[in-house]
Amino acid sequence: MQFDKNPFPEGDADRHYLWEMLVRRDIDAFLSQDWSMVEHDFIAESFFGMHAHFLADADAWRLQFPRLEVYRDEWLRQAKDSAASHFSEPLREAMFRVTNMRDIDIDGDRAVLHKKFNGTIARPDGEPARLKWQTLYFCRKVDGVWKIAGFVGYMPHPLGA
C-alpha cells in the first residue's frame, strides 16, 4: 500500500492540488524544517490563525497567529522539536498514516479543508506519540493558484470530545 497516495485523482484538479499543498508538501517541509517549501502557499498580507488549544469550548480559542510570521516561527519551533524526537518507525510514513484530509468543500475561488490527525507514532520507550486533533483551513484562489488564507487549528478530534 502506498502510504502517501493522494486520494483525489488528477481529474479533480482543485482537490488534488489542495491535498498536495496541505498534506504532502506540508509534511515534507515540516520534516525537513524548511519553511521555504511552504512559504508561498499563504496569502501573507491577510493571513491569520486561531489556536483552539485542543479544547472543545470555542470561547477558549485564541487568535494566536495574527500574522504569518508568528505562525512561521511556531511552525519552525514545532518542526525542530519533532526532529529532535526519537521514533521507532519511519516518521514520514507515520505522518501520512495519521493524517486525513478527505473533506474539502469548494465554492468558486474559496475552499474549506478539514485536516485531521488521528493515530499514534511508535517511540523507542514504548509510549507512543498520540496525535488527535483537527484543523480547518480556509483557502482562496489567487491568480489561479490556491493559497492558505487562515485556519482554526489544534481543535480536539472529534470536536465534541
Phi, psi and omega in degrees: 000132179280116188286340184244031182284128176293125182285351182255125180294157180301335177293338173262069194303317182295308181295321178301313180296314181299319177296316179301318182292310189264357173243289186300305184295321180297314179297312182296319179294316181299313181293331178273352185055042187239090180300329183300338179289338184237351188302330181275001178276359185246152169270089191301318188291339182233007182295144167204156180223140176261142176249118182275353178054029177062023182252140180283340181280108183298339177295340181270351181287144186230150174283080186273342182234075184289343179219155182301324181299323179293316178295317179305314182297320178291318178301314179294323177298314180295321178298319179295316178299318180296318180296331180277349181276157180249133178234153181255024173211159180300121187294321181299312178300316181297319180298318177294322181297321184269356182258133178226124174221076181256345180261107179228114179261124181236134174220101181066240182260019179237147178212146171240127183244134181255104181252125183239142173244122184208100178161189181233156175236127185292137175241155183299333181281359179087347177267107185290150171281124184258125175247121184206075177206174181217159180224138170257120177258140176249119184239157180217144176276126180237119183051041176081005182237133178290136179225157178271121179268331181173182180199162165241113187238172178060037174275148177298153176229119357289162188301322182282358185281000000 
